[in-house]
Amino acid sequence: MTSSESGEIDESVIAELSRLRDSIDNIDAAVVHMLAERFKCTQQVGYLKARHQLPPADPAREARQIIRLRELAESAKLDPAFAEKLLNFIIAEVIRHHETIAKS
Ligand SMILES: O=C(O)C(=O)C[C@]1(C(=O)O)C=C[C@@H](O)C=C1
Protein backbone atom coordinates (compact mmCIF):
# COMPACT_ATOMS: atom_id res chain seq x y z
CA MET A 1 0.00 0.00 0.00
CA THR A 2 1.35 3.47 -0.88
CA SER A 3 1.33 6.50 1.47
CA SER A 4 -1.59 8.03 -0.45
CA GLU A 5 -3.67 4.82 -0.25
CA SER A 6 -3.20 4.37 3.50
CA GLY A 7 -3.62 8.08 4.30
CA GLU A 8 -0.39 7.93 6.32
CA ILE A 9 3.00 9.11 5.16
CA ASP A 10 5.58 6.35 5.15
CA GLU A 11 8.49 6.78 7.62
CA SER A 12 11.03 6.47 4.80
CA VAL A 13 9.28 9.24 2.83
CA ILE A 14 9.33 11.52 5.89
CA ALA A 15 13.02 10.73 6.40
CA GLU A 16 13.91 11.49 2.77
CA LEU A 17 11.86 14.71 2.74
CA SER A 18 13.57 15.79 5.95
CA ARG A 19 17.04 15.00 4.54
CA LEU A 20 16.32 16.98 1.36
CA ARG A 21 14.89 19.90 3.35
CA ASP A 22 18.04 20.00 5.50
CA SER A 23 20.10 20.41 2.32
CA ILE A 24 17.70 23.06 0.99
CA ASP A 25 18.06 24.99 4.29
CA ASN A 26 21.87 24.82 4.03
CA ILE A 27 21.79 26.02 0.41
CA ASP A 28 19.39 28.87 1.29
CA ALA A 29 21.77 29.94 4.09
CA ALA A 30 24.71 29.89 1.65
CA VAL A 31 22.73 31.99 -0.85
CA VAL A 32 21.94 34.56 1.87
CA HIS A 33 25.59 34.73 2.94
CA MET A 34 26.82 35.04 -0.65
CA LEU A 35 24.28 37.77 -1.39
CA ALA A 36 25.31 39.64 1.77
CA GLU A 37 28.95 39.55 0.60
CA ARG A 38 27.94 40.70 -2.89
CA PHE A 39 25.99 43.65 -1.44
CA LYS A 40 29.00 44.58 0.73
CA CYS A 41 31.08 44.82 -2.49
CA THR A 42 28.43 46.72 -4.43
CA GLN A 43 28.03 49.17 -1.54
CA GLN A 44 31.74 50.02 -1.91
CA VAL A 45 31.21 50.38 -5.66
CA GLY A 46 28.30 52.74 -4.88
CA TYR A 47 30.50 55.00 -2.72
CA LEU A 48 33.31 54.92 -5.32
CA LYS A 49 30.90 55.85 -8.11
CA ALA A 50 29.32 58.63 -6.02
CA ARG A 51 32.75 60.07 -5.11
CA HIS A 52 33.78 60.18 -8.76
CA GLN A 53 30.41 61.27 -10.18
CA LEU A 54 29.97 58.01 -12.12
CA PRO A 55 26.43 56.95 -13.08
CA PRO A 56 24.79 54.29 -10.84
CA ALA A 57 24.08 51.95 -13.77
CA ASP A 58 26.55 50.59 -16.31
CA PRO A 59 24.48 48.88 -19.04
CA ALA A 60 27.57 47.66 -20.97
CA ARG A 61 28.89 45.88 -17.86
CA GLU A 62 25.42 44.40 -17.24
CA ALA A 63 25.27 43.06 -20.81
CA ARG A 64 28.61 41.28 -20.28
CA GLN A 65 27.46 39.88 -16.93
CA ILE A 66 24.26 38.51 -18.51
CA ILE A 67 26.16 36.76 -21.32
CA ARG A 68 28.56 35.22 -18.79
CA LEU A 69 25.85 34.17 -16.35
CA ARG A 70 23.69 32.62 -19.08
CA GLU A 71 26.70 30.54 -20.20
CA LEU A 72 27.43 29.47 -16.62
CA ALA A 73 23.76 28.57 -16.12
CA GLU A 74 23.68 26.47 -19.27
CA SER A 75 26.73 24.46 -18.25
CA ALA A 76 25.24 24.00 -14.76
CA LYS A 77 21.90 22.85 -16.28
CA LEU A 78 20.09 25.84 -14.79
CA ASP A 79 17.54 27.69 -16.93
CA PRO A 80 19.53 30.64 -18.44
CA ALA A 81 16.37 32.78 -18.57
CA PHE A 82 15.93 32.26 -14.82
CA ALA A 83 19.61 33.14 -14.20
CA GLU A 84 19.19 36.34 -16.23
CA LYS A 85 15.99 37.32 -14.38
CA LEU A 86 17.69 36.72 -11.03
CA LEU A 87 20.72 38.82 -11.99
CA ASN A 88 18.50 41.64 -13.25
CA PHE A 89 16.51 41.52 -10.00
CA ILE A 90 19.69 41.78 -7.91
CA ILE A 91 21.21 44.51 -10.07
CA ALA A 92 18.01 46.60 -9.92
CA GLU A 93 18.31 46.58 -6.12
CA VAL A 94 22.02 47.49 -6.34
CA ILE A 95 21.23 50.44 -8.63
CA ARG A 96 18.59 51.60 -6.13
CA HIS A 97 21.26 51.49 -3.39
CA HIS A 98 23.75 53.37 -5.62
CA GLU A 99 21.14 56.09 -6.25
CA THR A 100 20.49 56.45 -2.51
CA ILE A 101 24.23 56.74 -1.83
CA ALA A 102 24.64 59.34 -4.63
CA LYS A 103 21.84 61.47 -3.13
CA SER A 104 23.25 61.30 0.41
O1 LIG B 1 29.92 47.03 -11.67
C1 LIG B 1 29.26 48.06 -11.43
O2 LIG B 1 29.49 49.13 -12.01
C2 LIG B 1 28.20 48.03 -10.42
O3 LIG B 1 27.66 49.06 -10.06
C3 LIG B 1 27.73 46.69 -9.94
C4 LIG B 1 26.55 46.16 -10.75
C5 LIG B 1 26.26 44.75 -10.17
O4 LIG B 1 25.47 44.65 -9.23
O5 LIG B 1 26.88 43.79 -10.65
C6 LIG B 1 25.38 47.06 -10.54
C7 LIG B 1 25.04 48.05 -11.41
C8 LIG B 1 25.69 48.22 -12.73
O6 LIG B 1 24.77 48.58 -13.71
C9 LIG B 1 26.49 47.03 -13.09
C10 LIG B 1 26.87 46.08 -12.19
The ligand as a MOL file (V3000), in Angstrom:
LIG
                    3D

  0  0  0     0  0            999 V3000
M  V30 BEGIN CTAB
M  V30 COUNTS 16 16 0 0 0
M  V30 BEGIN ATOM
M  V30 1 O 29.9150 47.0290 -11.6740 0
M  V30 2 C 29.2610 48.0630 -11.4270 0
M  V30 3 O 29.4890 49.1350 -12.0120 0
M  V30 4 C 28.1950 48.0260 -10.4230 0
M  V30 5 O 27.6600 49.0590 -10.0640 0
M  V30 6 C 27.7310 46.6940 -9.9370 0
M  V30 7 C 26.5490 46.1620 -10.7510 0
M  V30 8 C 26.2580 44.7500 -10.1740 0
M  V30 9 O 25.4690 44.6480 -9.2300 0
M  V30 10 O 26.8810 43.7900 -10.6490 0
M  V30 11 C 25.3750 47.0600 -10.5410 0
M  V30 12 C 25.0360 48.0510 -11.4130 0
M  V30 13 C 25.6880 48.2160 -12.7300 0
M  V30 14 O 24.7720 48.5760 -13.7120 0
M  V30 15 C 26.4950 47.0340 -13.0890 0
M  V30 16 C 26.8740 46.0760 -12.1920 0
M  V30 END ATOM
M  V30 BEGIN BOND
M  V30 1 2 1 2
M  V30 2 1 2 3
M  V30 3 1 2 4
M  V30 4 2 4 5
M  V30 5 1 4 6
M  V30 6 1 6 7
M  V30 7 1 7 8
M  V30 8 1 7 11
M  V30 9 1 7 16
M  V30 10 2 8 9
M  V30 11 1 8 10
M  V30 12 2 11 12
M  V30 13 1 12 13
M  V30 14 1 13 14
M  V30 15 1 13 15
M  V30 16 2 15 16
M  V30 END BOND
M  V30 END CTAB
M  END
